[in-house]
Amino acid sequence: RLPRPLRHLVQAASVVGEPISFPLLKAAMTEELPLTESLLEEATAQGLLHVGSIAGQFTFARRLLFESAYTTIPPTQRQGLHARIADHLVEQLDSLGEAAIHATAHHAYLGYRDERALDFLLRSAHQYRIQYANRQAIRDAGRALEIIGSLPQPERLLDQRLEALLFLSQSYEVLGDLGHAEGTLAEAEVLLEDCTKPELSAQILTSAATLRLMQGQWVEA
């Protein structure tokens, strides 16, 4: 059985995910049981964490322990830990750059669960598209749509909804799932009349025409 500070470290690290860095782990831990260099050294000495290949990073030494620890955290507390990590990443995003956008989107989605997560999810989906990580782009665009649908007056977020639908359709198309690509574009086309971004409207219409050409629908394209 681990001492309480180490148990808290394991739980916080399970929320941070790999790779673990001192600043992120510190952000996740509470003021009551703060992270210290000596506590981190104790965690590595006891075989809980491995020193990563990149300086200042750590990985799970006993993965099942951390996976189990994550499930033992009460949902409200777990959401709060994700929110603490998201707050830290948002504050540091200018210095961290786009390399941190995926982690920011992940923790904002699980921590904020509201409109604050949308911009990060859409930026993350866009980055994944550029990186040809289409399944991850589908996940983050889908998460953006999920949040929009859960908010009051979702119609005020029409442009963000259209952007997410565009990312979904483009990613499905690359993966060869033309049925889902067609479905998401059809939903987007119905909403285009009220779009306030002409460039976004043009992108959606161009994607729809391209898809119809791929399907041999020359007249519709």
Phi, psi and omega per residue, in radians:
R1 nan 2.274 -3.082
L2 -1.422 2.570 3.002
P3 -1.052 2.708 -3.043
R4 -0.968 -0.780 3.135
P5 -1.050 -0.674 3.127
L6 -1.236 -0.639 3.079
R7 -1.077 -0.730 3.118
H8 -1.127 -0.700 3.101
L9 -1.074 -0.782 -3.140
V10 -1.069 -0.768 3.130
Q11 -1.116 -0.792 3.141
A12 -1.096 -0.742 3.138
A13 -1.132 -0.595 3.122
S14 -1.150 -0.497 3.096
V15 -1.402 -0.694 3.115
V16 -1.052 -0.793 -3.071
G17 1.414 2.964 -3.118
E18 -1.560 2.600 -0.148
P19 -1.317 2.600 -3.120
I20 -1.646 2.323 3.051
S21 -2.084 2.723 -3.124
F22 -1.026 -0.801 -3.119
P23 -1.077 -0.715 -3.127
L24 -1.213 -0.715 3.131
L25 -1.155 -0.680 3.096
K26 -1.095 -0.691 3.138
A27 -1.136 -0.587 -3.102
A28 -1.354 -0.471 -3.074
M29 -1.484 2.616 -3.036
T30 -1.452 2.883 3.104
E31 -1.180 -0.456 3.140
E32 -1.160 -0.700 3.115
L33 -2.237 1.320 -3.039
P34 -1.307 2.786 3.080
L35 -1.422 2.358 3.055
T36 -2.246 2.816 3.103
E37 -1.037 -0.698 -3.106
S38 -1.167 -0.633 3.105
L39 -1.168 -0.691 3.108
L40 -1.149 -0.685 3.088
E41 -1.123 -0.660 3.120
E42 -1.148 -0.671 3.132
A43 -1.112 -0.672 3.105
T44 -1.292 -0.652 3.139
A45 -1.131 -0.569 -3.132
Q46 -1.525 0.077 3.083
G47 1.335 0.441 3.090
L48 -1.534 -0.626 -3.131
L49 -2.216 2.587 2.988
H50 -1.857 2.525 3.004
V51 -1.201 2.267 -3.093
G52 -1.316 3.018 3.137
S53 -1.291 -0.355 3.086
I54 -1.806 2.354 -3.093
A55 -0.964 2.332 3.092
G56 1.508 0.012 3.137
Q57 -1.990 2.690 -3.118
F58 -2.358 2.744 3.082
T59 -2.244 2.864 3.127
F60 -1.243 2.271 3.062
A61 -1.546 -0.527 3.138
R62 -2.211 1.470 -2.972
R63 -0.993 -0.751 -3.107
L64 -1.070 -0.592 3.111
L65 -1.075 -0.779 -3.105
F66 -1.251 -0.658 3.094
E67 -1.109 -0.710 3.101
S68 -1.172 -0.701 -3.130
A69 -1.058 -0.661 -3.121
Y70 -1.069 -0.709 -3.092
T71 -1.285 -0.321 -3.138
T72 -1.474 -0.187 -3.139
I73 -1.382 2.211 3.109
P74 -0.977 2.474 -3.043
P75 -0.914 -0.756 -3.129
T76 -1.123 -0.735 3.113
Q77 -1.162 -0.687 3.130
R78 -1.088 -0.755 3.102
Q79 -1.084 -0.701 3.109
G80 -1.097 -0.653 3.107
L81 -1.164 -0.757 3.081
H82 -1.058 -0.684 3.138
A83 -1.146 -0.686 3.102
R84 -1.074 -0.746 3.128
I85 -1.161 -0.725 3.116
A86 -1.074 -0.756 3.114
D87 -0.988 -0.792 -3.134
H88 -1.096 -0.792 -3.112
L89 -1.148 -0.698 3.115
V90 -1.079 -0.745 3.128
E91 -1.111 -0.568 -3.057
Q92 -1.736 0.038 -2.961
L93 -1.107 -0.615 3.136
D94 -1.064 -0.689 -3.140
S95 -1.445 -0.551 -3.133
L96 -1.334 -0.546 3.116
G97 1.422 -3.078 -3.068
E98 -1.114 -0.287 3.130
A99 -1.080 -0.397 -3.105
A100 -1.700 0.049 -3.015
I101 -1.190 -0.587 -3.130
H102 -1.154 -0.778 3.117
A103 -1.147 -0.689 3.123
T104 -1.083 -0.775 3.127
A105 -1.097 -0.736 -3.124
H106 -1.063 -0.878 -3.085
H107 -1.291 -0.553 3.082
A108 -1.157 -0.703 3.112
Y109 -1.102 -0.821 -3.081
L110 -1.393 -0.393 -3.097
G111 -1.709 -0.836 -3.087
Y112 -1.413 -0.814 -3.124
R113 0.980 0.549 3.133
D114 -2.599 -2.912 -3.019
E115 -1.029 -0.438 -3.127
R116 -1.077 -0.421 -3.099
A117 -1.448 -0.287 -2.963
L118 -1.060 -0.880 -3.090
D119 -1.024 -0.714 -3.113
F120 -1.210 -0.680 3.114
L121 -1.135 -0.726 -3.137
L122 -1.221 -0.685 3.072
R123 -1.129 -0.677 3.119
S124 -1.149 -0.767 3.114
A125 -1.058 -0.714 3.107
H126 -1.093 -0.768 3.114
Q127 -1.093 -0.748 3.116
Y128 -1.077 -0.662 3.098
R129 -1.064 -0.764 3.130
I130 -1.097 -0.608 -3.106
Q131 -1.496 0.078 -3.118
Y132 1.060 0.447 3.063
A133 -1.703 1.264 -2.944
N134 -1.231 -0.574 3.118
R135 -1.152 -0.668 3.090
Q136 -1.203 -0.627 3.083
A137 -1.093 -0.728 3.099
I138 -1.072 -0.746 3.131
R139 -1.046 -0.858 -3.052
D140 -1.275 -0.642 3.061
A141 -1.132 -0.684 3.087
G142 -1.113 -0.669 3.091
R143 -1.129 -0.668 3.097
A144 -1.085 -0.774 3.118
L145 -1.119 -0.662 3.110
E146 -1.053 -0.783 -3.135
I147 -1.175 -0.768 3.129
I148 -1.002 -0.769 -3.124
G149 -1.162 -0.381 -3.112
S150 -1.563 -0.149 -3.055
L151 -1.605 2.666 3.030
P152 -1.179 2.529 -3.136
Q153 0.916 1.021 -3.123
P154 -1.107 -0.336 -3.124
E155 -1.100 -0.397 3.125
R156 -1.264 -0.214 3.126
L157 -1.879 0.589 -3.063
L158 -1.027 -0.788 -3.089
D159 -1.097 -0.714 3.102
Q160 -1.146 -0.660 3.095
R161 -1.102 -0.755 3.126
L162 -1.125 -0.703 3.120
E163 -1.088 -0.753 3.115
A164 -1.123 -0.722 3.107
L165 -1.104 -0.659 3.103
L166 -1.107 -0.806 3.114
F167 -1.056 -0.722 3.125
L168 -1.058 -0.871 -3.078
S169 -1.121 -0.726 3.137
Q170 -1.110 -0.712 -3.122
S171 -1.227 -0.733 3.083
Y172 -1.055 -0.700 -3.128
E173 -1.081 -0.779 3.136
V174 -1.097 -0.631 -3.139
L175 -1.376 -0.068 3.111
G176 1.485 0.142 3.122
D177 -1.605 1.336 -3.024
L178 -1.222 -0.454 3.109
G179 -1.106 -0.852 3.107
H180 -1.191 -0.635 3.102
A181 -1.064 -0.761 3.138
E182 -1.148 -0.715 -3.132
G183 -1.102 -0.777 -3.133
T184 -1.214 -0.629 3.098
L185 -1.189 -0.658 3.107
A186 -1.080 -0.713 3.090
E187 -1.098 -0.733 -3.135
A188 -1.150 -0.720 -3.101
E189 -1.103 -0.611 3.117
V190 -1.100 -0.564 -3.056
L191 -1.591 -0.122 -2.973
L192 -1.081 -0.506 -3.038
E193 -0.970 -0.585 -3.075
D194 -1.744 0.143 -3.139
C195 -1.195 2.398 -3.115
T196 -1.731 0.034 -3.103
K197 -2.051 1.763 -3.115
P198 -0.994 -0.646 -3.130
E199 -1.132 -0.698 3.115
L200 -1.154 -0.715 3.088
S201 -1.049 -0.756 -3.136
A202 -1.120 -0.671 3.132
Q203 -1.117 -0.732 -3.130
I204 -1.160 -0.777 3.139
L205 -1.141 -0.653 3.105
T206 -1.150 -0.739 3.104
S207 -1.100 -0.688 3.130
A208 -1.137 -0.725 3.122
A209 -1.141 -0.731 3.125
T210 -1.077 -0.765 -3.141
L211 -1.104 -0.724 -3.135
R212 -1.174 -0.573 3.038
L213 -1.119 -0.741 3.118
M214 -1.073 -0.537 -3.119
Q215 -1.579 0.043 3.127
G216 1.383 0.268 -3.131
Q217 -1.633 1.282 -3.004
W218 -1.111 -0.773 -3.094
V219 -1.112 -0.797 -3.139
E220 -1.118 -0.659 3.119
A221 -1.112 nan nan
